[in-house]
Amino acid sequence: MSNNVFLIVYIVVIVGMMYVLFIRPQRKQQREQKNLLDSIAVGDYVVTTSGFYGVILDVSDDDVVVEFGNNKNCRISMQKSAIAQVEKPDSAK
């Protein structure tokens, strides 16, 4: 009987440790990424997941139009999820 209780407590402790070490930080990171993507506005400077730097020209629910480089003709529509970093224009150097 004592062995069964010990085994159950051991399993609960292991599952709790896995939650604290793996699941909780991943959920926090997902929540931060969602907040980042929700805060995107026209004029923000962004870095895409592929490393391109650009400026947001238009924002819709799932997509954004980004202008890359100094060439004003290089405008690409992309998913919001392809944006890795956002810098607001007032904090730009």
Short mmCIF file of the C-alpha atoms (twelve columns), coordinates in Angstrom:
data_MODEL
# 
_entry.id   MODEL 
# 
loop_
_atom_site.group_PDB 
_atom_site.id 
_atom_site.type_symbol 
_atom_site.label_atom_id 
_atom_site.label_alt_id 
_atom_site.label_comp_id 
_atom_site.label_asym_id 
_atom_site.label_seq_id 
_atom_site.Cartn_x 
_atom_site.Cartn_y 
_atom_site.Cartn_z 
_atom_site.pdbx_PDB_model_num 
ATOM 1  C CA . MET A 1  0.000  0.000  0.000   1 
ATOM 2  C CA . SER A 2  2.817  2.389  0.892   1 
ATOM 3  C CA . ASN A 3  4.572  1.696  -2.412  1 
ATOM 4  C CA . ASN A 4  1.467  2.629  -4.403  1 
ATOM 5  C CA . VAL A 5  1.116  5.954  -2.575  1 
ATOM 6  C CA . PHE A 6  4.801  6.693  -3.101  1 
ATOM 7  C CA . LEU A 7  4.474  5.878  -6.815  1 
ATOM 8  C CA . ILE A 8  1.462  8.187  -7.227  1 
ATOM 9  C CA . VAL A 9  3.219  11.047 -5.398  1 
ATOM 10 C CA . TYR A 10 6.339  10.473 -7.512  1 
ATOM 11 C CA . ILE A 11 4.333  10.649 -10.753 1 
ATOM 12 C CA . VAL A 12 2.520  13.814 -9.620  1 
ATOM 13 C CA . VAL A 13 5.848  15.475 -8.736  1 
ATOM 14 C CA . ILE A 14 7.378  14.534 -12.114 1 
ATOM 15 C CA . VAL A 15 4.343  15.852 -14.023 1 
ATOM 16 C CA . GLY A 16 4.433  19.065 -11.948 1 
ATOM 17 C CA . MET A 17 8.116  19.559 -12.711 1 
ATOM 18 C CA . MET A 18 7.495  19.013 -16.437 1 
ATOM 19 C CA . TYR A 19 4.722  21.620 -16.350 1 
ATOM 20 C CA . VAL A 20 6.914  24.184 -14.601 1 
ATOM 21 C CA . LEU A 21 9.968  23.525 -16.795 1 
ATOM 22 C CA . PHE A 22 8.389  23.087 -20.238 1 
ATOM 23 C CA . ILE A 23 4.721  23.965 -20.623 1 
ATOM 24 C CA . ARG A 24 4.528  27.156 -18.561 1 
ATOM 25 C CA . PRO A 25 7.452  28.977 -20.271 1 
ATOM 26 C CA . GLN A 26 6.149  27.973 -23.703 1 
ATOM 27 C CA . ARG A 27 2.705  29.385 -22.917 1 
ATOM 28 C CA . LYS A 28 4.304  32.589 -21.647 1 
ATOM 29 C CA . GLN A 29 6.290  32.925 -24.873 1 
ATOM 30 C CA . GLN A 30 3.162  32.302 -26.977 1 
ATOM 31 C CA . ARG A 31 1.260  34.943 -24.988 1 
ATOM 32 C CA . GLU A 32 4.085  37.480 -25.486 1 
ATOM 33 C CA . GLN A 33 4.217  36.748 -29.244 1 
ATOM 34 C CA . LYS A 34 0.437  37.186 -29.524 1 
ATOM 35 C CA . ASN A 35 0.629  40.525 -27.680 1 
ATOM 36 C CA . LEU A 36 3.459  41.595 -29.995 1 
ATOM 37 C CA . LEU A 37 1.463  40.744 -33.116 1 
ATOM 38 C CA . ASP A 38 -1.668 42.430 -31.746 1 
ATOM 39 C CA . SER A 39 0.273  45.642 -31.117 1 
ATOM 40 C CA . ILE A 40 1.441  46.012 -34.731 1 
ATOM 41 C CA . ALA A 41 0.426  49.336 -36.292 1 
ATOM 42 C CA . VAL A 42 1.095  51.185 -39.528 1 
ATOM 43 C CA . GLY A 43 4.550  52.778 -39.479 1 
ATOM 44 C CA . ASP A 44 6.166  50.235 -37.139 1 
ATOM 45 C CA . TYR A 45 9.614  48.930 -38.033 1 
ATOM 46 C CA . VAL A 46 9.706  45.130 -38.119 1 
ATOM 47 C CA . VAL A 47 12.096 42.250 -38.594 1 
ATOM 48 C CA . THR A 48 10.655 39.152 -40.237 1 
ATOM 49 C CA . THR A 49 11.475 35.592 -39.243 1 
ATOM 50 C CA . SER A 50 13.667 35.364 -42.352 1 
ATOM 51 C CA . GLY A 51 15.697 38.414 -41.284 1 
ATOM 52 C CA . PHE A 52 14.295 41.137 -43.533 1 
ATOM 53 C CA . TYR A 53 13.834 44.652 -42.133 1 
ATOM 54 C CA . GLY A 54 10.825 46.666 -43.202 1 
ATOM 55 C CA . VAL A 55 8.072  49.150 -42.376 1 
ATOM 56 C CA . ILE A 56 4.401  48.241 -41.936 1 
ATOM 57 C CA . LEU A 57 2.197  49.947 -44.540 1 
ATOM 58 C CA . ASP A 58 -1.139 48.193 -43.946 1 
ATOM 59 C CA . VAL A 59 -2.561 45.859 -41.298 1 
ATOM 60 C CA . SER A 60 -5.516 43.467 -41.577 1 
ATOM 61 C CA . ASP A 61 -6.632 40.609 -39.327 1 
ATOM 62 C CA . ASP A 62 -4.022 38.016 -40.328 1 
ATOM 63 C CA . ASP A 63 -1.931 39.837 -42.921 1 
ATOM 64 C CA . VAL A 64 0.305  42.895 -43.177 1 
ATOM 65 C CA . VAL A 65 1.858  44.764 -46.083 1 
ATOM 66 C CA . VAL A 66 5.540  45.461 -45.465 1 
ATOM 67 C CA . GLU A 67 7.811  47.790 -47.437 1 
ATOM 68 C CA . PHE A 68 11.407 46.564 -47.556 1 
ATOM 69 C CA . GLY A 69 14.549 48.634 -48.052 1 
ATOM 70 C CA . ASN A 70 14.823 52.042 -49.663 1 
ATOM 71 C CA . ASN A 71 13.056 50.883 -52.809 1 
ATOM 72 C CA . LYS A 72 9.483  52.168 -52.495 1 
ATOM 73 C CA . ASN A 73 8.310  49.540 -54.988 1 
ATOM 74 C CA . CYS A 74 9.255  46.574 -52.813 1 
ATOM 75 C CA . ARG A 75 6.011  45.923 -50.934 1 
ATOM 76 C CA . ILE A 76 5.089  42.418 -49.867 1 
ATOM 77 C CA . SER A 77 1.935  41.094 -48.270 1 
ATOM 78 C CA . MET A 78 2.732  38.561 -45.558 1 
ATOM 79 C CA . GLN A 79 1.205  36.839 -42.560 1 
ATOM 80 C CA . LYS A 80 1.521  38.519 -39.185 1 
ATOM 81 C CA . SER A 81 3.040  35.333 -37.797 1 
ATOM 82 C CA . ALA A 82 6.121  35.916 -40.009 1 
ATOM 83 C CA . ILE A 83 7.085  38.951 -37.913 1 
ATOM 84 C CA . ALA A 84 9.710  38.271 -35.274 1 
ATOM 85 C CA . GLN A 85 10.362 41.736 -33.787 1 
ATOM 86 C CA . VAL A 86 8.577  45.070 -33.730 1 
ATOM 87 C CA . GLU A 87 10.070 48.490 -33.012 1 
ATOM 88 C CA . LYS A 88 7.792  51.470 -32.645 1 
ATOM 89 C CA . PRO A 89 8.828  54.536 -34.693 1 
ATOM 90 C CA . ASP A 90 9.126  56.839 -31.644 1 
ATOM 91 C CA . SER A 91 11.780 54.529 -30.140 1 
ATOM 92 C CA . ALA A 92 13.738 54.285 -33.404 1 
ATOM 93 C CA . LYS A 93 17.134 55.921 -33.663 1 
# 
